């Protein structure tokens, strides 16, 4: 399997999700900001689109039209796609969804992404804990394209969608670990100061990052399996295992997630939110 990773900025790579993608086969990198010429999809079995500092409606960027064209082609031919933050927004736009400024930006914060019942048997999100606190840093957002399944939404807007069983868009930064969060924060100290400060961010990262990293690796592995089935490297029966959802509370406890997060998960289960 060959996966095309689209990385917009030097510090917005696939992070903790890279190893699972690399384990499935070759990685081909495209940095559209530095190389405006879009690659061909021939021989590409999956597309992984990362975040970035640009916004999805800034058509003055010389690379944006080519990237949107690539995503549209990937959708047309059924190539599996996973888009994160800007990547999810561009996927939504390419598929006919609405993108624009978020009514409630989420900046340098870990927030409950609001995973919905529709994600219970989703090939990627089925294994994610409920609630799931994802790292957020965005001032733009998306609305799921026509025909897509909304998988997560919170008070700030839509957070995840699926197009058939081929393409997924996520608003939250599933790829980060504590080191990446710290790097981004150190590059924007004035923003961190305006949104609670470094101490607050550090404490919340310590609380939520362990389970986020575990979920990220699981989602990346599941995406790789789905792509391998699509390109014929694995039999269709491999998808059946992805539809079985483990007990998220038991997994969280095994990971040593802080008691307050476990308590929140138990409350949400009692409310039948998952």
C-alpha positions in Angstrom: 0.0 0.0 0.0 1.2 3.5 -0.8 -0.2 6.4 1.2 0.1 10.0 0.1 0.5 12.3 3.1 -0.3 16.0 2.4 1.6 18.2 4.9 1.0 21.9 4.7 3.5 23.3 7.2 6.8 22.0 8.7 5.3 21.4 12.1 2.0 19.8 11.1 3.0 16.3 10.2 1.2 13.0 10.9 2.7 12.9 14.4 1.8 9.8 16.4 -0.3 8.4 13.6 2.7 8.0 11.2 4.0 4.7 12.5 0.7 2.9 11.9 0.5 4.3 8.3 4.1 3.4 7.6 3.7 -0.1 8.9 1.1 -0.7 6.2 3.4 0.3 3.3 5.2 3.1 1.6 4.6 6.8 2.5 4.7 9.5 -0.2 4.9 13.0 1.0 3.5 16.1 -0.7 4.2 19.6 0.7 1.9 21.7 -1.4 2.9 25.0 0.1 6.5 24.4 -1.3 5.5 22.4 -4.3 2.4 23.7 -6.0 2.3 21.0 -8.6 -0.1 18.4 -7.5 1.0 14.7 -7.7 -0.9 12.1 -9.6 -3.0 9.5 -7.8 -2.0 6.6 -9.9 -0.4 4.1 -7.6 -1.7 5.9 -4.5 -3.9 3.7 -2.3 -4.8 6.2 0.5 -4.6 10.0 1.1 -3.9 11.5 4.6 -4.4 15.3 4.7 -2.9 17.2 7.7 -3.7 20.5 9.3 -2.0 23.8 8.6 -2.0 27.5 9.2 -4.0 28.3 6.0 -7.7 28.5 6.0 -9.9 26.4 3.6 -11.5 29.4 1.8 -8.2 31.3 1.1 -8.2 30.7 -2.7 -5.3 33.1 -3.1 -2.9 30.4 -2.1 -1.4 29.0 -5.4 -1.5 25.4 -4.2 -5.1 25.3 -2.9 -6.9 24.7 -6.2 -4.6 21.8 -7.0 -5.1 20.2 -3.7 -8.9 20.5 -3.9 -8.7 19.0 -7.4 -6.7 16.0 -6.0 -9.2 15.5 -3.2 -12.1 15.6 -5.6 -10.4 13.0 -7.8 -9.7 10.8 -4.8 -13.4 11.0 -3.9 -14.5 10.2 -7.4 -12.3 7.0 -7.7 -12.9 5.8 -4.2 -9.5 6.3 -2.7 -9.7 6.2 1.1 -9.1 9.7 2.7 -8.5 10.9 6.2 -8.4 14.6 6.8 -7.5 16.4 10.0 -8.4 20.0 10.9 -7.5 21.9 7.7 -7.5 18.5 6.0 -11.0 17.8 7.2 -12.2 21.2 6.1 -10.7 20.8 2.6 -12.3 17.3 2.3 -15.7 18.8 3.3 -15.3 21.6 0.7 -14.2 19.2 -2.0 -17.3 17.0 -1.3 -19.7 19.9 -1.4 -19.9 20.8 2.3 -19.8 24.3 3.8 -16.6 25.7 5.3 -16.0 29.0 6.9 -15.2 30.9 10.1 -16.2 29.0 13.2 -19.0 30.7 15.3 -17.0 29.5 18.4 -13.3 29.0 17.7 -11.5 26.4 19.8 -7.9 27.5 20.4 -5.2 25.5 22.3 -7.7 23.5 24.3 -8.6 19.9 25.0 -12.4 19.6 24.6 -15.0 16.9 24.4 -15.6 16.4 20.7 -19.1 15.0 21.2 -18.9 11.6 19.6 -22.4 10.5 18.4 -24.2 7.2 18.4 -23.6 7.1 14.6 -19.9 6.4 15.4 -20.6 3.2 17.3 -20.0 1.0 14.3 -17.8 3.4 12.3 -14.7 1.7 10.9 -12.4 4.3 12.4 -14.2 5.9 15.4 -15.8 2.8 16.8 -12.9 2.2 19.1 -12.7 5.8 20.5 -13.7 6.4 24.1 -16.8 8.3 25.1 -16.3 11.1 25.9 -13.2 11.9 23.9 -11.3 15.0 24.6 -9.4 16.1 21.5 -6.9 18.8 21.1 -8.4 21.8 19.3 -6.7 24.7 17.5 -8.9 26.2 14.8 -10.9 29.3 13.9 -12.5 27.8 10.8 -14.8 24.8 10.7 -16.9 22.6 8.4 -20.4 21.3 7.9 -20.6 17.7 6.8 -21.1 17.4 3.0 -24.5 16.2 1.6 -25.0 12.5 2.2 -22.2 12.3 4.8 -22.7 10.8 8.2 -22.1 13.2 11.1 -20.0 11.3 13.7 -19.2 14.0 16.2 -20.3 17.5 17.1 -20.0 19.7 20.2 -21.2 23.2 21.1 -18.5 24.8 18.9 -19.6 22.9 15.7 -19.2 19.7 13.8 -16.2 17.6 14.6 -16.2 14.5 12.5 -18.0 13.1 9.4 -17.8 10.1 7.1 -18.4 9.9 3.4 -19.6 6.3 2.7 -16.8 4.0 4.1 -14.1 5.8 2.1 -13.4 9.2 3.6 -13.3 10.8 7.0 -12.9 14.4 8.1 -11.9 15.3 11.7 -11.8 18.8 13.1 -9.7 18.0 16.2 -6.0 17.3 16.1 -5.8 13.5 16.7 -2.2 13.4 15.6 -0.7 15.3 18.5 1.3 14.2 21.6 2.5 16.3 24.5 5.7 17.2 22.6 3.7 18.5 19.6 1.3 20.5 21.8 4.3 22.1 23.6 6.0 22.9 20.3 2.9 24.6 18.9 2.4 26.5 22.2 6.0 27.7 22.3 5.6 29.1 18.8 2.6 31.2 19.8 3.0 32.4 23.4 0.7 35.4 23.0 -2.1 33.1 21.9 -1.5 30.7 24.8 -1.5 33.6 27.3 -4.8 34.8 25.8 -6.4 31.4 26.2 -5.6 30.4 29.8 -1.8 30.3 29.9 0.9 27.7 29.7 0.2 26.2 33.1 -3.4 25.5 32.3 -2.6 24.0 28.9 0.1 21.8 30.5 -2.3 20.4 33.1 -5.0 19.7 30.6 -2.5 18.1 28.3 -1.3 15.9 31.1 -4.9 14.8 31.8 -6.0 14.0 28.3 -2.9 13.3 26.1 -2.4 9.6 27.0 -5.8 8.4 25.9 -5.7 10.7 22.9 -2.4 9.2 21.7 -3.8 5.7 22.2 -6.9 6.6 20.2 -4.9 8.2 17.5 -2.8 5.1 16.9 -5.9 2.9 16.9 -7.6 5.1 14.3 -4.5 5.2 12.1 -4.3 1.4 12.2 -8.0 1.1 11.4 -7.6 3.6 8.5 -4.7 1.5 7.2 -6.7 -1.7 7.3 -9.6 -0.1 5.5 -7.3 1.2 2.8 -5.6 -2.2 2.5 -9.0 -3.8 2.0 -9.9 -1.2 -0.7 -6.7 -1.8 -2.7 -7.0 -5.6 -2.3 -4.1 -6.3 0.0 -6.5 -7.6 2.7 -9.7 -9.5 2.3 -13.1 -7.8 2.9 -13.5 -9.9 6.1 -10.8 -7.7 7.7 -13.4 -5.0 8.0 -15.6 -7.1 10.3 -13.1 -6.8 13.2 -13.2 -3.0 12.9 -16.9 -2.9 13.5 -16.6 -4.5 16.9 -16.2 -1.9 19.5 -14.2 -2.6 22.7 -15.4 -1.3 26.1 -14.0 2.3 26.1 -14.2 2.6 29.9 -12.2 -0.6 30.5 -9.6 0.5 28.0 -9.3 4.0 29.6 -8.9 2.4 33.0 -6.2 0.1 31.7 -4.3 3.1 30.3 -4.3 4.8 33.6 -6.6 7.7 32.6 -7.2 10.2 35.5 -10.1 9.3 37.7 -12.0 12.5 36.8 -12.1 11.5 33.1 -13.3 8.0 34.1 -16.0 9.6 36.2 -17.1 11.7 33.2 -17.3 8.7 31.0 -19.4 6.8 33.5 -21.8 9.8 33.7 -22.1 9.9 30.0 -22.8 6.1 29.8 -25.5 6.6 32.4 -27.0 9.3 30.2 -27.0 6.8 27.3 -24.8 9.0 25.2 -22.9 5.9 24.0 
